[in-house]
Amino acid sequence: MPASLLENHPLSTQPKPGQYAKGLMWFRRDLRTHDNAALFYALKHCTQVHCVFVFDKTILDQLPNKADRRVEFIWESCMALKKKLQGFGGDLHLIYDHSEKAIPDLATKLGVQAVFTNKDYEPAAIDRDITVGKTLQGQGIELFRFKDQAIFEEDEVLTQAGKFFSVFTPFKNACLKKLDAFHLTPYPSEVRVANLSSEKDLPTPSLESMGFERTNLLDMIKPGEEGALDAFEDFLNRIDKYKDKRDFPAVKGVSYLSVHNRFGTISIRRLAKAAYDRFKFNGDEGAMGWLNELIWRDFYFQIIYHRPDAAEKAFKPEYDQIQWDSDEKAQRLFKAWCEGKTGYPLVDAAQRQLNQTGFQHNRLRMVTASFLTKDLGIDWRWGERYFAEHLNDFDLSANNGGWQWAASSGCDAQPYFRIFNPYSQSEKFDAEGKFIRKYCPELAKLPNKHIHNPAECPPFELQMAGVVLGETYPRPVVEHDVARKKTLERYAVVKKEKTE
């Protein structure tokens, strides 16, 4: 790595660290040793480095489901990280407590002079870091935070007027114009591993001791840095087809790296560089399509950073005036949507995929979100919360951005009058019904022509397929055309009020 790139690698506006006898590396959304910014700087600036991950009670105690795949993914990834650190001669403190207490307590106990960690852009995470930083400062300990999970962060990419971007395409163009080796060069964070503390046999809380249970996660995903690299290598073999296949849920077209991205078991620089180089040197349109998705991720990071209120409110304030349905009927419809029992096969299959695996295909996230808000007339926040509880790769910024996009209340969102037709989406992106048959096996024997809309299937063919509407498979809970008209009226009121 060229010295000029290393010494001038992007940092926050904080003062640069000095030299310390002891430091503490606080792992969070970066469960890896390779190309880790904070770990690199900790090892560079400290003679001895201790490492810690906190299973934060502030977050975990709020989870309603104690068989949560994400907690298991984190725990397994921490076990892999601990093993790797031990191979380097170090170890990993694993603590089940509130971070605001655990980090200052451990830092004092170990006698460190500085704590190193990577940034998180969510409002609650920023508040947590402020609290921890103030407590550490009171103890004479410095806190240093580094950019690691984003290609471009905070104020690195702004409009000519010095404002943050609220439209994706100009943001993407500005990022691509700025993107070069400077931003894609990896941190050699494993070079100084000799500086790791030689502590041994540090205690490890079990999932059960924290109140959590095993799930079916390991049947589907290999956690940790090794699992991320395996998934990445698999994707690189088919990345050239990404742009053509990414919208079809029955095809292996997407990267399946989102959960690894979420918890940092692989570096964003490694991912972006692979895509950037393939497009730059080979003209690979699939790679460019995927790089665009990585930039979408940065786009939503900077939105939530600059507009933390969007975590709860509409990015476009006037859309908070929409009168969503919330009566007893709406609650029944929401339950049907959650359980995949709406009578719309693609929507139902998508929701069942989410419930069974913790994953939902990106195209289907748009379809199900549009259906909830614009067919059922239910507040996007209900759906956002459900996804937040069930998605393995849940990320506040992307989840919020996606739901507000579907509800037309967000930045660069689809127009309110653009309403996905769940039947035509099904015919276009699952033409042979392979995805529907996998997650709605009760419809498996229906012919391709009718599997997208069983309600329009001739009675004889329903009988032959063993489908009894209202019994083995639900009738549609709403009529799309009627719901569409009602949605246009619902949004038109808001638009009218804005112009008056």
C-alpha positions in Angstrom: 0.0 0.0 0.0 1.5 3.4 -1.0 2.5 5.4 2.0 0.7 8.5 0.7 -2.6 6.6 0.5 -2.1 5.1 3.9 -1.2 8.3 5.8 -3.9 10.4 4.1 -6.7 7.8 4.2 -10.1 9.5 4.9 -10.7 10.2 8.6 -13.3 12.1 10.5 -12.5 15.7 11.5 -11.3 14.5 15.0 -7.7 15.1 16.0 -5.3 12.3 14.9 -4.4 9.8 17.7 -1.1 10.1 19.5 0.9 7.2 20.7 -0.4 5.1 23.6 0.8 2.3 25.8 -2.6 0.6 25.8 -5.6 0.9 23.6 -9.0 -0.7 23.3 -10.5 -1.8 20.0 -14.3 -1.7 20.2 -15.8 -3.9 17.5 -19.4 -3.2 16.4 -20.6 -3.3 12.8 -17.1 -4.5 11.6 -16.7 -8.1 12.8 -13.5 -8.8 10.9 -9.8 -8.3 11.2 -9.1 -7.7 7.5 -9.2 -4.2 6.2 -10.7 -2.7 9.4 -10.0 1.0 9.8 -10.3 1.3 13.6 -8.4 -1.9 14.2 -5.6 -0.6 12.0 -5.3 2.7 13.8 -5.5 1.0 17.2 -2.6 -1.3 16.3 -0.7 1.5 14.8 -1.0 3.9 17.7 -0.9 1.6 20.7 1.9 -0.7 22.0 -0.8 -3.1 23.3 -4.3 -3.4 22.0 -7.2 -5.1 23.8 -10.4 -6.0 21.8 -14.1 -6.0 22.9 -17.5 -6.6 21.5 -20.6 -5.7 23.6 -23.9 -7.6 23.2 -25.8 -4.4 24.0 -28.7 -4.8 26.3 -30.2 -1.5 25.1 -30.8 -3.2 21.8 -31.2 -6.9 22.6 -33.6 -6.4 25.5 -36.1 -4.7 23.1 -36.2 -7.7 20.7 -39.6 -9.4 21.0 -38.4 -12.7 19.5 -35.8 -14.5 21.4 -35.1 -16.9 18.5 -33.6 -14.0 16.5 -31.4 -15.0 13.6 -29.4 -11.7 13.8 -28.3 -12.3 17.3 -27.2 -15.8 16.4 -25.4 -14.4 13.3 -23.6 -11.8 15.5 -22.7 -14.4 18.2 -21.3 -16.9 15.6 -19.4 -14.1 13.9 -17.9 -13.0 17.2 -16.9 -16.6 17.9 -15.1 -16.6 14.5 -13.5 -13.2 15.2 -12.4 -14.4 18.7 -10.8 -17.5 17.1 -9.0 -15.4 14.5 -7.7 -13.0 17.1 -6.5 -15.9 19.2 -4.6 -17.2 16.2 -2.8 -13.8 16.1 -2.0 -14.1 19.8 -4.8 -12.0 21.1 -8.4 -12.5 22.2 -11.8 -10.8 22.4 -13.7 -9.6 25.4 -17.4 -10.4 25.0 -19.7 -8.6 27.3 -23.5 -8.6 27.8 -24.3 -5.2 29.1 -25.2 -1.6 28.1 -22.4 -0.2 26.0 -22.5 3.2 27.8 -21.5 1.3 31.0 -19.4 -1.6 29.6 -16.9 0.4 27.5 -15.9 2.9 30.1 -15.8 0.2 32.8 -13.6 -2.1 30.7 -11.4 0.8 29.5 -10.7 1.8 33.2 -10.2 -1.8 34.3 -7.6 -2.4 31.5 -5.9 0.9 32.0 -6.1 2.0 28.4 -5.5 5.6 27.3 -7.6 5.5 24.1 -10.6 3.6 22.6 -10.8 3.1 18.9 -14.0 2.2 17.0 -15.7 2.6 13.6 -18.6 5.0 13.0 -22.3 4.2 13.0 -24.6 6.8 11.4 -27.9 5.9 13.1 -29.3 8.5 15.5 -29.3 6.2 18.5 -25.7 5.0 17.8 -24.5 8.6 17.5 -26.2 9.4 20.9 -24.6 6.3 22.4 -21.1 7.4 21.1 -21.5 10.9 22.5 -22.4 9.4 25.9 -19.5 7.0 25.9 -17.2 9.7 24.7 -18.1 12.1 27.5 -17.7 9.4 30.1 -14.3 8.3 28.7 -13.2 12.0 28.6 -14.1 12.3 32.3 -11.8 9.4 32.9 -9.0 10.9 30.9 -9.5 8.4 28.0 -9.8 9.5 24.4 -12.4 8.1 21.9 -11.5 7.9 18.2 -14.1 7.0 15.6 -13.3 6.2 11.9 -15.1 5.8 8.6 -15.3 2.1 7.8 -18.8 0.9 6.7 -19.4 3.6 4.0 -17.5 4.4 0.8 -18.5 8.1 1.3 -19.9 9.4 4.6 -21.4 12.4 6.2 -20.3 15.6 4.3 -17.8 13.9 1.9 -20.2 14.3 -1.1 -22.3 17.4 -1.2 -24.2 19.4 -3.8 -22.6 22.5 -5.3 -24.6 24.5 -2.8 -23.0 22.6 0.0 -26.2 20.6 0.9 -26.7 16.9 1.2 -28.2 15.1 -1.8 -31.9 14.2 -1.6 -32.0 12.7 -5.1 -30.0 9.5 -5.9 -28.8 9.9 -9.5 -26.8 13.2 -8.9 -25.5 11.7 -5.7 -24.4 8.6 -7.5 -22.8 10.6 -10.3 -20.9 12.8 -7.8 -19.7 9.6 -6.0 -18.5 8.0 -9.2 -16.7 11.2 -10.2 -14.9 11.2 -6.9 -14.3 7.4 -6.5 -10.7 6.3 -7.0 -7.9 4.2 -5.4 -7.8 6.7 -2.5 -11.2 5.5 -1.3 -10.8 1.9 -2.2 -7.4 1.1 -0.7 -7.7 -1.4 2.1 -6.3 -0.8 5.6 -3.5 -3.3 6.3 -5.1 -4.0 9.7 -3.4 -7.4 10.1 0.2 -6.1 9.7 0.7 -5.1 13.4 -1.1 -8.0 15.1 1.9 -8.5 17.3 0.6 -5.5 19.2 -2.5 -7.4 20.3 -2.8 -8.0 24.0 -1.9 -11.5 24.9 -4.8 -12.1 27.3 -6.2 -15.6 27.2 -9.3 -17.6 28.0 -11.6 -14.5 28.3 -15.2 -15.5 29.2 -17.8 -15.9 26.5 -21.6 -15.4 27.2 -23.7 -18.1 25.5 -26.8 -17.3 23.5 -28.8 -19.0 26.1 -27.3 -17.0 29.0 -28.4 -13.9 27.2 -32.0 -15.3 26.8 -31.8 -16.2 23.1 -32.4 -19.5 21.3 -30.9 -21.2 18.3 -32.6 -20.7 14.9 -32.4 -22.2 11.4 -29.7 -19.6 10.5 -26.8 -22.0 10.0 -28.9 -24.0 7.5 -28.8 -21.0 5.2 -25.9 -18.7 6.1 -22.3 -19.2 7.1 -21.5 -16.3 9.5 -18.2 -14.6 10.1 -15.4 -13.3 7.9 -14.9 -16.8 6.2 -18.6 -17.0 5.4 -18.5 -13.6 3.9 -15.5 -14.4 1.7 -17.2 -17.6 0.5 -20.4 -15.7 -0.4 -18.3 -13.0 -2.1 -16.3 -15.5 -4.2 -19.6 -17.2 -5.3 -21.1 -13.9 -6.3 -18.0 -12.8 -8.3 -18.5 -15.9 -10.5 -21.9 -14.5 -11.6 -21.6 -10.7 -11.0 -21.6 -10.1 -14.8 -25.2 -11.4 -14.9 -26.3 -9.3 -11.9 -28.1 -6.5 -13.8 -30.1 -9.0 -15.9 -31.0 -11.4 -13.1 -31.3 -9.3 -9.9 -35.1 -8.8 -10.2 -36.1 -12.4 -10.5 -36.6 -14.0 -7.0 -36.5 -17.6 -8.3 -33.1 -17.1 -9.9 -29.8 -16.8 -8.0 -29.2 -13.3 -9.2 -28.5 -11.1 -6.1 -25.3 -11.2 -4.1 -26.7 -12.5 -0.8 -24.1 -10.4 0.9 -26.4 -8.0 2.6 -26.2 -9.5 6.1 -22.4 -9.6 5.8 -22.5 -6.0 4.8 -24.7 -5.1 7.7 -22.4 -6.6 10.3 -19.2 -5.9 8.6 -17.9 -9.4 8.2 -16.5 -8.1 4.9 -15.1 -4.7 4.0 -17.1 -2.3 1.9 -13.9 -1.2 0.2 -13.2 -4.8 -0.9 -16.7 -5.1 -2.4 -16.7 -1.7 -4.1 -13.2 -2.1 -5.5 -14.1 -5.5 -7.1 -17.1 -3.9 -8.8 -15.3 -0.7 -9.8 -12.3 -2.6 -11.3 -14.5 -5.0 -13.2 -16.4 -2.2 -14.8 -13.3 0.0 -15.4 -11.2 -2.7 -17.0 -13.8 -5.0 -18.5 -16.8 -2.8 -19.0 -18.8 -5.2 -16.9 -22.4 -3.8 -16.7 -23.4 -6.2 -14.0 -20.6 -5.0 -11.8 -21.6 -1.4 -12.4 -25.2 -2.3 -11.5 -24.1 -3.8 -8.2 -21.8 -0.8 -7.5 -24.9 1.4 -7.9 -26.5 -0.6 -5.2 -23.6 -0.1 -2.9 -23.9 3.6 -3.5 -27.6 3.5 -2.7 -26.4 2.2 0.7 -24.2 5.2 1.2 -27.1 7.5 -0.1 -29.4 6.2 2.7 -26.6 6.5 5.3 -26.1 10.2 4.5 -29.9 10.8 4.5 -30.3 9.4 8.0 -27.2 11.2 9.2 -28.5 14.6 7.9 -32.2 14.0 8.6 -32.4 11.8 11.7 -36.0 12.8 12.1 -36.8 10.7 9.0 -36.4 7.6 11.2 -39.9 8.3 12.5 -41.4 11.0 10.3 -41.9 11.3 6.5 -38.9 12.8 4.7 -41.5 15.0 2.9 -43.4 16.5 5.8 -46.7 16.9 4.0 -47.0 13.1 3.7 -47.4 12.8 7.5 -50.8 14.3 6.8 -52.0 11.1 5.0 -54.9 9.4 6.8 -53.8 5.8 6.9 -56.3 3.1 7.9 -55.8 1.8 11.4 -59.1 0.4 12.5 -59.9 -3.2 13.4 -60.2 -4.1 9.7 -56.8 -2.6 9.0 -55.3 -4.6 11.8 -56.8 -7.8 10.3 -55.4 -6.9 6.9 -52.0 -6.2 8.4 -52.0 -9.6 10.1 -52.8 -11.2 6.8 -50.0 -9.4 5.1 -47.5 -10.3 7.9 -48.5 -14.0 7.6 -48.5 -14.2 3.8 -52.3 -14.8 3.6 -53.5 -11.9 1.4 -54.7 -14.0 -1.5 -52.0 -12.4 -3.7 -49.5 -15.2 -4.4 -46.4 -13.2 -5.0 -47.0 -11.0 -1.9 -47.7 -14.1 0.2 -44.7 -16.0 -1.1 -42.5 -13.0 -0.3 -43.8 -12.6 3.2 -43.4 -16.3 3.9 -39.8 -16.2 2.6 -39.2 -13.4 5.1 -40.8 -15.3 8.0 -39.1 -18.6 7.2 -35.6 -17.4 6.4 -35.1 -13.7 7.5 -34.4 -12.8 3.9 -36.6 -11.2 1.3 -35.6 -10.6 -2.2 -35.1 -6.9 -3.1 -37.7 -6.7 -5.8 -40.2 -8.3 -3.5 -39.4 -5.8 -0.7 -40.7 -3.1 -3.2 -43.8 -5.2 -4.1 -44.8 -6.1 -0.5 -44.2 -2.5 0.7 -46.3 -1.1 -2.2 -49.0 -3.6 -1.5 -49.2 -2.7 2.3 -49.3 1.0 1.8 -51.1 1.4 -1.5 -53.4 -1.7 -1.7 -54.1 -2.0 2.0 -53.8 1.7 2.9 -51.7 1.0 6.0 -49.0 3.3 7.4 -45.5 2.5 6.1 -44.2 2.6 9.6 -46.1 -0.6 10.4 -44.4 -2.5 7.7 -41.0 -0.9 8.5 -41.3 -2.1 12.0 -42.2 -5.6 10.9 -39.2 -5.8 8.6 -37.0 -4.4 11.4 -38.0 -7.4 13.5 -37.6 -10.0 10.9 -34.9 -9.1 8.3 -31.4 -10.6 8.9 -29.9 -7.6 7.2 -32.0 -5.0 8.9 -30.4 -1.6 8.7 -32.3 1.4 9.8 -31.2 3.7 7.0 -31.9 1.3 4.1 -35.1 -0.1 5.6 -36.4 3.4 6.3 -35.4 4.6 2.9 -36.9 1.7 1.1 -40.2 2.0 2.9 -40.5 5.7 2.4 -39.6 5.2 -1.3 -42.5 2.7 -1.6 -44.9 5.0 0.3 -43.7 8.0 -1.9 -42.9 10.0 1.3 -39.2 9.7 1.1 -36.3 11.3 -0.8 -36.2 10.4 -4.5 -39.3 8.2 -4.0 -41.5 6.8 -6.6 -44.5 9.2 -7.4 -47.6 8.6 -5.3 -49.5 7.6 -8.4 -47.1 4.8 -9.3 -48.7 1.8 -7.7 -47.4 -1.7 -8.3 -49.9 -4.2 -9.7 -49.1 -7.3 -7.7 -50.5 -9.5 -10.5 -48.4 -8.0 -13.3 -45.3 -7.9 -11.0 -45.8 -11.6 -10.5 -46.2 -12.4 -14.2 -43.2 -10.3 -15.1 -40.7 -11.4 -12.4 -41.9 -15.0 -11.6 -43.5 -15.9 -14.9 -43.3 -19.7 -14.3 -44.4 -19.4 -10.7 -41.3 -21.1 -9.4 -40.9 -18.8 -6.5 -44.6 -18.9 -5.6 -44.6 -22.7 -5.7 -41.6 -22.8 -3.3 -43.3 -20.7 -0.6 -47.0 -21.3 -1.4 -46.9 -25.1 -2.0 -50.7 -25.2 -1.8 -50.7 -23.6 -5.2 -48.0 -25.8 -6.7 -50.3 -27.7 -9.0 -51.9 -24.6 -10.6 -50.9 -24.0 -14.2 -48.5 -21.0 -14.8 -51.3 -19.1 -16.4 -53.4 -19.0 -13.2 -50.9 -19.3 -10.4 -50.5 -15.5 -10.3 -54.2 -14.9 -9.7 -56.0 -18.0 -8.4 -59.2 -16.0 -7.9 -59.5 -15.8 -11.7 -58.8 -19.5 -12.3 -61.7 -21.6 -13.7 -63.3 -23.8 -11.0 -62.4 -27.0 -12.7 -58.7 -26.2 -12.8 -58.8 -25.1 -9.1 -60.4 -28.5 -8.3 -57.8 -30.4 -10.3 -55.0 -28.5 -8.4 -56.6 -29.2 -5.0 -57.1 -25.5 -4.3 -60.2 -24.4 -2.4 -60.4 -20.6 -2.3 -61.1 -19.4 1.2 -60.0 -22.7 2.7 -56.7 -24.0 1.4 -55.7 -20.6 0.0 -57.3 -17.2 0.9 -59.4 -15.1 -1.4 -57.9 -11.7 -2.2 -58.3 -9.5 0.9 -58.8 -6.4 -1.4 -59.5 -5.8 -5.0 -56.5 -4.1 -6.5 -58.3 -1.8 -8.9 -60.6 -0.6 -6.1 -57.7 -0.2 -3.7 -55.7 1.7 -6.3 -58.5 4.3 -6.8 -58.8 4.8 -3.0 -55.1 5.3 -2.7 -55.0 7.9 -5.5 -57.8 9.8 -3.6 -55.9 9.4 -0.3 -52.7 10.9 -1.7 -54.5 13.5 -3.8 -55.8 15.2 -0.7 -52.3 15.7 0.6 -51.1 17.0 -2.7 -54.0 19.4 -2.9 -53.3 20.8 0.6 -49.7 21.4 -0.4 -50.6 23.5 -3.4 -53.3 25.6 -1.6 
